[in-house]
Structure formats: C-alpha cells, structure tokens
Amino acid sequence: MKRIIPFVLLAIATFLYAEPVPVGYYDAIDGKADSLLKSTLHDIVKGGERWKYGYDAHSTNKSGEWKIGDPKPCTWMGFNSTDIRSDGTVWDMYSATKRYFPINYGSVAGLDIEHSFPKSWWGGTDNDAYKDLYHLCPADRIANNNKSNYPPGILADSSKVNNGLFFMGRDTTWNSYAFCVCDEYKGDFARAYFYIATAYEDLQWVSDYAAYVNNSSYKTLSPYLIQILLNWHRIDPVSKKEINRLNAVSSIQHNRNPFIEYPELVEYIWGNKQGQAVVLADLMCTTSPEYPIPVSTTNPTAYEADSITTTGFTAHWSNTGSESYDLDVFTREITGHNDTLVAMWGFKNSVLDTIPQLSWLNADGTPSTYGNMDGSYATCMSTTSALKQLRITDFGKAAANTYLAVKCCVFKSDATAELIVKGNNGAIIASQPLVLDEQIYVFPIPEETDTISLWQKEVGKSGNYHRISLQQVFLYTGDEQTIETSLSDYPREVTGTSASVVCGLPKDSIVYYRVTPHNLRPTNTIRVVGTGIIPTRLSTSPKTPSSITKELRNGVVVIRRDNRTYTLLGHPKK
C-alpha cells in the first residue's frame, strides 16, 4: 500500500533525558505521618529551579529582520519537552484539538499557559509557584478562558463547556461553576493540586478563596475539595504519560512530584491512611520497572519500539480494550527536489488577532517591512491598527511547480475563518476554509507571479473579519513529495495484545509504524532505525539550550540544531 504526501513539514521535537532521582531523596519521610510528613515533603520538593514564565525564544536584529535567537529557558520551551507527543503534537489535557509545536520553541496558536491550580488563590504573585511546570499546562484557550479560577467539582451538568475532554457546569455544593476532565486525566490534575498544596504550603492563601484553600489546616485544601481530588486520584492511577512528564519536569526543575512517584502518600496525608507512619520501603514506586502501568482507552498511543536489532524490533501501543488492532509498518521515501524561495519558520506573535496581527506595525498604521530567515521579505500592509494582509515579494517570478505552504488555523473562539491567497494585481489564487486544528495548506502558484498576499475573507458588509492564527509560511518550487509504502503483509491485524514483533526487515533499514484500534482513531507514528539502538534524541540541557543555526545552501534553507542537520522539510540530511 502506498500513500503519497505531496508536502510534509515535520516538527523537530526536543527531548530532555530523564534526570535520575538523587540517592536518598525521599529518605527523610520514613516514619513520618500527617502534618510532619507533609512538612517534610515540603522541605524536600520546594527547592530546585524554575524557568521564566512565558515565551522568550525569538529575537530580531536592529533592522527588524526575523532570525532565530538562542532559545531561552522559559515555559513554552519547557512544554516542548514536557507536553509533546512523539508525533510532534501538543499533549493538551483541555481539548482534543490537534496542534503542533513550532520549530522555534515558541507558543502555539490557540493555546494558553494554564495554571491548573489557580494562581489567584494565592494572589497571583510571580513566585516559584507561578512558574512551576508541575501544574502549568498548555491549554486550549477556549477551555482555559472558561475555567478561569473555578475549582474542580462534581458537575450537575456541563452546560458551560463540553468538548469531550474538558467539562464545565454547575456544582451544587460549591454553588457556582466548576470544572471536570475526562477520566484519563483526573489523576494528573489531582496530583498536581496535592503537589502545589505541599510544595507551597507556606503561601498565604487569599481569603476570597477560603472555600478551597486556607491556612487553618496543615492539609491546605478544604474538605470538599479533598473529597473531589481523592476521587480523581483513585480512579485514574499514574500513567506512562504522567511518569514521562515527571521525568521531563524533573530534568528542568531538579525537583520531583512525590505524589506521582509514590501515589500512596496522598492517602497518608489526605486519605484513608491518616495517622499511620510511612514505611518508605513498603511504598509502591511508579518509576520502578515493577510498576504495572495502566492503559488508556480514550487516547490510543504508540510507544517507542524496543528489542531493536539490525533487522527487526518489537512495536508497543496502549491496550484500548479493542478486540483487534491494525498494525501498519511502512517506509518513507522522499522523491524529487524542492528549492526554498521564502521561509518564515515562525512569527514573534503566533496569535494573530486579524489576518495577520503582528507585533511590529508602525504606531501610525503605515506599512512596516520584516525580513524572514532567508533574506526575502514580507511586507505587512494596513491603514489601521490591525493588519489586513501579509504581502510576500522580492522572490523573483514564480516558475512552474511553485507552491505556497501555509500553516494556520481558526483563531481562538472564532467559529470559522477563510484564508484568501492573492497574486499579481490582486487576482485570487485560492480560497481556503480553515478548521480549529492547525493544518498545512498547499496552494499552486501561477507562473510569472511576483507578488503574493494572504488575506482574511471579509464577513458581511461591515468589513468584519473572522480571525486567523498564522504559524508558518513557505514558498518553494520543485516536485518533492513523501511516499509511504507499507511493507509486505502490512497492515496486519493483531488481536488480544498491545505488542507485536516485527522481523525480516532489510538490514539497517529505517521504518515507521502506527496502530489503529478497532473503531478508534490511529495512534501517533513511531520511527525506528534498525541499528540496534534508538535514534539519538535531540537533547537540551536545562542550563544550556541547544544551539540553532541557519544557512542557505543551493537555494535550500538548512537548519542545524546541536549536531544534526535538517532541511526545510525537517528531514535529517543524508
């Protein structure tokens, strides 16, 4: 079976290697109980490092030209390691909308940095709790805006928000709005709340939120909130996703969340083992090889292969309870060649209020010119404070097989949006309705075109526009495409298991696999190199971010990160 993908832009994910737990890290809790146990944990986990809150990955030169600056340790750079799936998409616990991390470690359109434990409960002070990744999440903006600072709850309805993963409605005990998440993530949220209540138990909680948190009890949390969180903690045991995130955050902050590593500690402080002293050696540790990792029925996931030899491997995926799975093993071949004419890898502001709203419009609304990475220029034209088009010029005249690739989506809470591509003299080249998921749209450009502009379709007669979030723009010429070819006997039906041995591959081959559970969506795609080892991951030290350089070689934009080279399409150069 062959699948032809005409244009592929692969995300380059950044991984941090798991930091080992320091020897004796938890020893001090042995024999402790109740308030003394919680205070001892507080002393253990309050330390470490916290990265700057926000996004600080781009810089510009004095002429205002785009360039990739050295990424600086900040929340969004952290999310590139803590909340990324193996296919490069964002792991968002607030919605099922599929979004991708940009190559420059920047923010993602349609997502906010969310304090799952509301910052207003301690007054919103920019302290270590404000920047702590154990409770910061990339969150769907619509869900986040509705969540506000409302607490977890037992909902009587989901009349305010219901997107299948995140729910908001009335809680009769709180007598106000509250939020809830799907079962798969309930434990993640609960253990984040227990962590914040421990790591920052000495914070002064705002009296307006005394129904949720207060300083009158060592437990920090109110009885009803404890009841909700205990229930969430119990019905959703620690998952592989949560363990991986613990290790990623630990590599950044150099502290641990004990309620992920030793989930029984929750019971000793807030649950059914209060009054009992902890015997550390008797506790189940989720980061030990003996921990039976639970499976997900709502989020089919393929895991990294193991038992890799020069001619085979073992594929792994989550057991969704399906009767059968279709395992597809395939190769990818890049054919043809593309020359890059214009490459805009990312904008300083990826959230564009109007098509497109950049941050560097002149104060009087006059046009301002910004360079992109390869020296061509995009001019932003407007007569108001909101830009109405992005104009691309100075690339010569389009030859045959010239294409414009635009990565974008509907912005924020707008219901719809439509991207208009115009060429010479304002002639419309294409009109493309957009969706909430970030997509890459490819448009053929007529020969002899020397000016291209991106517009938003006007809505109604009043000049209103539904908004677009513009992520990346590429103009290229050539016939490059990616061909996926299934190996002989694949896809193959696999029953009653969540692993399968793949053998008989050509020696030292590079293959990929994905799994489709019966009546569910496919998993992410896993890459396997048949050399007996997993491909070297890009590694970023928390104190020394990876170096990124760019150069133009024979008309092709080439990115170097650490010791690996990537072309425009993100493929390691052979």
C-alpha positions, -999 to 999 in steps of 0.1 A, spaced: 0 0 0 14 34 -10 3 68 4 17 99 -13 21 130 8 29 160 -15 43 183 12 53 173 47 65 197 74 78 176 103 81 190 137 115 187 153 109 177 189 133 185 217 138 159 245 155 161 278 170 129 292 154 118 324 173 130 355 178 102 380 163 106 414 190 117 438 201 90 462 182 93 494 159 120 480 128 107 500 146 91 529 135 118 554 98 108 551 105 74 566 85 71 599 66 104 594 29 108 595 2 135 589 14 171 592 50 162 599 50 140 567 36 169 546 61 194 560 90 170 554 78 166 518 76 204 515 112 207 526 123 181 500 104 194 469 104 232 474 139 236 461 153 234 426 150 257 396 120 274 380 122 286 344 109 320 333 72 322 328 61 328 292 78 327 258 112 341 250 126 323 220 128 348 192 149 379 187 155 404 159 184 424 147 184 462 145 168 462 111 138 443 124 147 412 104 135 378 116 161 354 130 161 325 153 177 336 185 192 312 211 161 298 229 160 310 265 147 287 292 110 296 296 77 279 300 70 273 263 105 258 258 97 235 287 64 224 272 84 213 241 97 185 263 71 180 290 39 181 269 48 168 234 36 136 218 60 115 198 44 128 165 53 164 175 17 174 185 9 192 218 -4 170 246 -33 192 256 -54 178 285 -81 206 279 -92 196 244 -87 171 216 -78 197 190 -46 187 173 -19 213 173 19 213 167 48 229 184 67 254 162 103 248 154 114 278 174 102 267 208 76 294 207 40 295 218 13 275 200 -17 292 184 -50 286 202 -32 276 235 -25 294 267 -2 287 296 -27 275 322 -22 273 360 -42 242 367 -40 252 403 -54 288 400 -28 315 407 -54 338 420 -59 315 451 -25 329 464 -29 363 449 -12 357 415 23 367 428 50 359 403 68 334 426 81 299 422 45 285 423 36 309 395 64 293 373 62 256 384 58 233 355 42 206 376 9 225 375 14 246 343 -1 231 312 -6 241 276 -43 245 275 -69 251 248 -77 288 250 -115 284 250 -115 259 278 -89 279 297 -109 312 294 -140 294 308 -121 276 335 -109 309 349 -102 303 386 -131 279 392 -123 248 412 -126 211 404 -161 199 410 -188 173 408 -209 187 380 -247 186 378 -244 195 341 -218 205 315 -238 234 302 -208 258 300 -182 237 283 -182 202 269 -156 193 243 -152 157 251 -122 161 274 -129 192 294 -163 200 311 -177 229 330 -211 234 346 -228 239 380 -216 222 412 -244 223 438 -220 221 468 -198 250 456 -230 268 444 -210 280 414 -193 268 382 -167 241 385 -147 221 360 -141 184 354 -119 165 330 -121 131 314 -112 101 335 -78 97 317 -66 130 332 -83 132 365 -54 118 384 -30 141 366 -49 172 379 -54 158 414 -17 150 419 -8 185 406 -31 200 432 -17 179 460 18 188 449 12 226 450 -6 223 484 26 206 496 55 224 478 40 258 487 21 251 519 36 282 534 19 305 509 -7 329 523 -40 319 506 -64 347 496 -94 348 519 -118 351 490 -109 315 481 -111 301 517 -138 276 505 -110 259 485 -77 267 503 -67 282 536 -40 283 563 -62 270 591 -52 233 585 -20 216 575 -39 199 547 -42 233 529 -72 221 509 -108 223 521 -127 190 529 -150 191 499 -121 198 475 -101 170 492 -131 146 486 -131 155 448 -94 152 444 -91 119 463 -118 105 440 -99 117 409 -66 104 423 -81 69 429 -100 64 397 -70 74 375 -37 58 386 -4 72 375 0 66 337 31 63 315 23 98 302 25 112 337 57 93 345 73 107 314 62 142 323 75 138 358 110 129 344 109 158 319 99 184 345 125 170 369 152 174 343 143 211 341 134 220 377 156 194 396 128 185 420 101 158 420 64 154 425 62 128 452 25 121 446 33 108 411 63 88 422 47 75 454 10 79 449 1 62 482 15 93 500 -18 110 491 -36 86 513 -12 92 542 -19 129 542 -54 133 530 -69 98 526 -75 66 544 -41 61 559 -40 93 580 -24 87 614 -2 59 600 36 64 597 52 59 563 75 29 557 92 41 526 104 6 516 68 -6 515 55 21 492 49 13 455 72 34 433 58 42 399 92 49 384 104 14 392 103 -13 365 79 -33 386 51 -7 384 22 -20 363 15 9 340 -23 13 334 -36 16 298 -58 43 282 -90 35 264 -96 71 252 -62 80 237 -47 53 215 -9 57 217 20 40 201 52 38 222 88 37 213 100 4 199 123 -19 219 143 -51 213 157 -34 182 181 -54 160 195 -47 126 165 -64 110 136 -61 135 120 -47 166 90 -50 189 63 -25 185 43 -13 215 10 5 219 -17 12 246 -42 -15 252 -75 2 245 -96 -29 251 -102 -33 214 -107 -68 201 -82 -62 173 -57 -37 161 -43 -29 126 -5 -26 128 10 -8 98 47 -8 92 59 13 63 88 31 48 90 68 38 108 79 6 114 115 -3 114 119 -41 121 150 -62 137 182 -51 124 215 -38 142 249 -37 130 272 -10 122 307 -21 107 321 11 108 305 46 91 320 76 95 294 103 76 314 129 63 348 139 72 367 170 35 367 179 19 335 167 -15 347 179 -29 369 152 -59 390 160 -67 399 124 -51 385 93 -23 387 104 -18 408 135 19 412 140 36 430 169 57 454 148 32 475 130 42 512 130 22 532 155 6 553 128 -6 522 109 18 526 80 34 496 63 65 481 80 88 456 64 101 424 82 128 401 69 124 364 71 151 338 76 165 336 40 166 373 31 133 376 12 108 400 27 72 401 37 55 435 39 26 440 62 1 464 47 -26 483 66 -42 516 71 -55 508 106 -40 493 138 -50 458 126 -32 444 96 -53 431 68 -27 413 47 7 397 46 24 406 13 53 384 0 77 400 -26 113 400 -37 114 363 -46 116 368 -84 89 353 -107 73 320 -99 83 292 -122 64 260 -130 58 238 -99 59 267 -74 38 262 -43 28 282 -12 25 263 20 7 280 49 4 265 84 -26 281 101 -59 276 118 -90 294 130 -80 318 158 -93 314 194 -130 312 198 -140 323 163 -164 298 147 -149 300 112 -122 316 91 -112 316 55 -78 323 41 -76 341 7 -44 339 -14 -40 366 -40 -14 371 -67 -4 398 -92 -29 427 -94 -50 412 -66 -61 382 -86 -75 355 -63 -53 323 -65 -71 303 -38 -98 305 -11 -94 280 18 -119 275 47 -99 267 79 -105 245 109 -96 247 146 -67 222 142 -35 236 128 -31 223 92 -6 228 64 -24 241 32 -5 239 -1 -15 262 -30 -1 260 -65 12 294 -76 7 305 -113 38 311 -133 52 346 -135 36 356 -102 59 380 -84 37 392 -55 16 371 -32 -6 383 -4 -25 365 23 -59 379 33 -88 371 55 -122 368 39 -145 396 48 -176 386 67 -207 406 60 -210 442 47 -194 459 77 -158 449 70 -156 424 98 -132 395 97 -131 362 114 -96 358 127 -67 335 116 -38 323 136 -8 322 112 20 300 122 44 294 93 47 304 56 69 288 29 72 294 -8 91 267 -27 95 254 -62 100 218 -72 84 183 -72 94 169 -38 69 145 -22 69 119 6 58 84 -3 47 60 24 48 23 14 36 -4 37 58 -35 40 47 -68 27 20 -83 49 12 -49 64 -12 -35 76 -16 -67 97 -44 -75 121 -32 -81 157 -56 -95 183 -55 -96 221 -22 -79 227 -5 -45 228 28 -55 213 40 -73 182 73 -85 169 83 -71 135 111 -90 119 126 -98 85 134 -61 77 162 -51 53 194 -47 74 198 -13 90 165 0 75 145 29 87 108 22 91 78 37 108 48 22 125 13 32 136 -16 13 151 -53 16 146 -75 1 173 -109 -13 161 -134 16 158 -109 41 171 -86 67 155 -50 58 146 -21 63 170 8 86 165 37 74 142 69 60 156 102 60 137 125 30 141 161 28 129 173 -8 125 208 -4 140 202 -20 174 198 14 191 171 40 192 179 71 171 198 98 191 174 123 205 180 160 204 190 169 239 187 203 256 204 209 290 182 230 313 210 254 317 225 253 282 198 254 255 207 236 222 223 258 196 204 266 164 220 280 132 206 286 98 221 290 64 211 289 27 227 261 7 220 259 -30 186 276 -25 176 253 3 172 265 39 193 243 62 188 243 100 215 229 123 205 220 159 233 206 180 250 181 158 221 173 134 212 189 101 177 195 88 163 208 55 132 228 51 110 197 54 126 187 87 143 155 74 178 148 86 202 152 57 217 120 44 
